Structures are given as structure tokens and as C-alpha cells.
């Protein structure tokens, strides 16, 4: 997640603290469909190195999913192969929440059934 700013250089600066990135994702999740304009930075933040942030981002994308399925579904589908088990779990749950527009992710979800992490 990136800081908002007045100019292009400012808007590209990452939020420096994991706690800030986490709570930003949580706030966007709480906004649900109203957070649809934040899909692009959320998609980028799915690869955050901090596991709690990446999990919160996956959940936020799930809350927004029906508003922007063309962007959200492929991102969550990709997150099904994350190195972080918690991200894989939340990506699967988020895709379930998106419902029928997540149909293109069904093959990836089927592969996730064989995940070595029993929580996935």
C-alpha cells in the first residue's frame, strides 16, 4: 500500500510501517464496495513481505470483489500460490465470497485442495 500525496513521486512512496499497511487494508475491507477505487494498490500489496499485511489485503480484496471482479479474481487466483499459507487460505475464502464472477479461478481452487497446509 502506498501513501497518497500531491504529486506522482509522493504517491509511489510505500507506507513504511507494517502496522500502518495492515490497518489500511483492514479499513478498506470494512469499506467493502466503497473501497473499489483502491483495488490497484491492494492487488500490488498482495505480495507484501509482512504476512499479516498480505492476509489483510486478501480479505480486503474479497470484500471488494463484486465491484471489480476483472481485477480482483486474477489477483486472488495468483495468491492461491503464495508462499504464505494464511494468504492462500484467505484468497480461497475471498474467491468464495466473490461468487459466480470467480468461476475462472475454479481450476486453481481445485488445485488448492491438494495444498500441503491443512488449513487451505
C-alpha positions in Angstrom: 0.0 0.0 0.0 1.3 3.4 -0.9 0.9 6.8 0.7 -1.4 9.3 -1.0 0.3 12.5 -1.9 0.0 15.6 -4.1 2.4 14.6 -6.8 3.4 11.4 -8.6 6.6 10.9 -6.6 4.6 11.1 -3.4 2.0 8.6 -4.5 4.6 6.0 -5.2 6.2 6.0 -1.7 5.3 2.8 0.2 3.8 3.1 3.6 6.8 2.5 5.9 5.3 0.5 8.8 3.6 -2.9 8.5 1.1 -1.9 11.2 0.0 1.1 9.0 -0.3 -1.1 5.9 -2.2 -3.7 7.9 -4.7 -1.2 9.3 -5.1 0.5 6.0 -6.1 -2.9 4.4 -8.5 -3.5 7.3 -10.1 -0.1 6.9 -10.5 -0.8 3.2 -12.0 -4.2 3.9 -14.5 -2.5 6.3 -15.5 -0.1 3.5 -16.4 -3.1 1.2 -17.6 -2.0 -2.2 -16.8 1.6 -1.4 -13.1 0.8 -1.5 -13.2 -0.3 -5.1 -11.0 2.6 -6.2 -8.2 1.1 -4.1 -8.2 -2.2 -5.9 -5.0 -1.5 -7.9 -2.8 -0.7 -4.8 -4.4 -3.6 -2.9 -3.5 -6.0 -5.8 0.1 -4.8 -5.6 0.1 -5.2 -1.8 -0.9 -8.9 -2.0 2.9 -9.6 -2.2 3.7 -7.6 0.9 6.5 -9.4 2.8 4.7 -9.0 6.1 2.3 -12.0 6.4 -0.3 -10.1 8.4 -0.5 -7.3 5.7 -0.8 -9.8 2.8 -3.6 -11.6 4.7 -5.5 -8.4 5.4 -5.1 -7.4 1.8 -6.5 -10.7 0.5 -9.5 -10.2 2.8 -10.0 -6.6 1.7 -9.9 -7.7 -2.0 -12.6 -10.3 -1.1 -14.8 -7.6 0.4 -14.4 -5.5 -2.8 -14.6 -8.4 -5.3 -18.1 -8.0 -6.7 -17.3 -4.4 -7.6 -14.1 -5.2 -9.6 -14.1 -8.9 -10.4 -11.9 -8.4 -13.5 -9.0 -7.2 -11.3 -9.8 -9.0 -8.1 -10.3 -12.5 -9.3 -7.0 -12.9 -11.2 -5.1 -11.4 -8.2 -6.7 -13.7 -5.7 -6.2 -16.6 -8.0 -2.5 -15.8 -8.1 -2.5 -15.5 -4.3 -3.5 -19.2 -4.1 0.1 -20.0 -4.9 1.6 -17.6 -2.3 4.4 -18.8 -0.1 2.3 -17.8 2.9 -0.3 -20.4 3.9 -2.5 -17.8 5.5 -2.6 -15.8 2.3 -3.6 -18.9 0.4 -6.4 -19.6 2.9 -7.8 -16.0 2.7 -7.5 -15.9 -1.1 -9.7 -19.0 -1.3 -12.2 -17.6 1.2 -12.3 -14.3 -0.7 -12.9 -16.1 -4.0 -15.8 -17.9 -2.4 -17.2 -14.5 -1.3 -16.9 -13.2 -4.9 -19.3 -15.9 -6.0 -20.1 -16.7 -9.7 -17.7 -14.0 -11.1 -14.9 -16.1 -9.6 -15.6 -19.0 -11.9 -12.4 -18.6 -13.8 -10.5 -19.4 -10.6 -12.2 -22.8 -10.1 -9.2 -24.8 -11.6 -6.8 -23.0 -9.2 -9.2 -23.6 -6.3 -9.4 -27.3 -7.2 -5.6 -27.5 -7.2 -5.6 -25.8 -3.8 -7.5 -28.8 -2.4 -4.1 -30.6 -2.6 -2.3 -27.9 -0.6 0.1 -29.3 2.0 -1.2 -26.8 4.5 -4.3 -28.5 6.0 -5.9 -25.1 6.6 -6.0 -24.4 2.9 
